[in-house]
């Protein structure tokens, strides 16, 4: 009997206020976490301007797993 192959999924810690996630080319700072939405700042390289955004938790978690983010501070 063949068992279905499992995908290795990286578990992302629950998002919380003040977390800093480090990726290869950028950092993501979580500023506010609501019930469904997350507000964050995305820092890319040495740029002085940041991208402020709001998105659902599912989208942010997917973004973090695709970019292999590492929790630096939280």
GIPE-V610226 format. One record per residue. N is the residue number from 1. RES is the residue in three letters. OMEGA is omega in whole degrees, -180 to 180 (NA if undefined). Layout:
BEGIN
[[N | RES | OMEGA] [N | RES | OMEGA]]
END
This chain:
BEGIN
[[1 | UNK | 179] [2 | UNK | 176] [3 | UNK | 180] [4 | UNK | -179] [5 | UNK | 178] [6 | UNK | 174] [7 | UNK | 174] [8 | UNK | -179] [9 | UNK | 179] [10 | UNK | 179] [11 | UNK | 177] [12 | UNK | 178] [13 | UNK | 179] [14 | UNK | -179] [15 | UNK | 180] [16 | UNK | 179] [17 | UNK | 175] [18 | UNK | 180] [19 | UNK | 175] [20 | UNK | 179] [21 | UNK | -179] [22 | UNK | 176] [23 | UNK | -175] [24 | UNK | -175] [25 | UNK | -175] [26 | UNK | 175] [27 | UNK | 178] [28 | UNK | 179] [29 | UNK | 179] [30 | UNK | -178] [31 | UNK | -178] [32 | UNK | 179] [33 | UNK | 176] [34 | UNK | -180] [35 | UNK | -179] [36 | UNK | -174] [37 | UNK | 178] [38 | UNK | 175] [39 | UNK | -175] [40 | UNK | 175] [41 | UNK | -180] [42 | UNK | 180] [43 | UNK | 179] [44 | UNK | 177] [45 | UNK | -178] [46 | UNK | -178] [47 | UNK | 179] [48 | UNK | 179] [49 | UNK | 179] [50 | UNK | 176] [51 | UNK | 176] [52 | UNK | -176] [53 | UNK | 176] [54 | UNK | -178] [55 | UNK | 179] [56 | UNK | -180] [57 | UNK | -179] [58 | UNK | -179] [59 | UNK | -180] [60 | UNK | 179] [61 | UNK | 179] [62 | UNK | 178] [63 | UNK | -179] [64 | UNK | 180] [65 | UNK | 179] [66 | UNK | -179] [67 | UNK | 177] [68 | UNK | -178] [69 | UNK | 179] [70 | UNK | 179] [71 | UNK | -179] [72 | UNK | -177] [73 | UNK | 179] [74 | UNK | NA]]
END
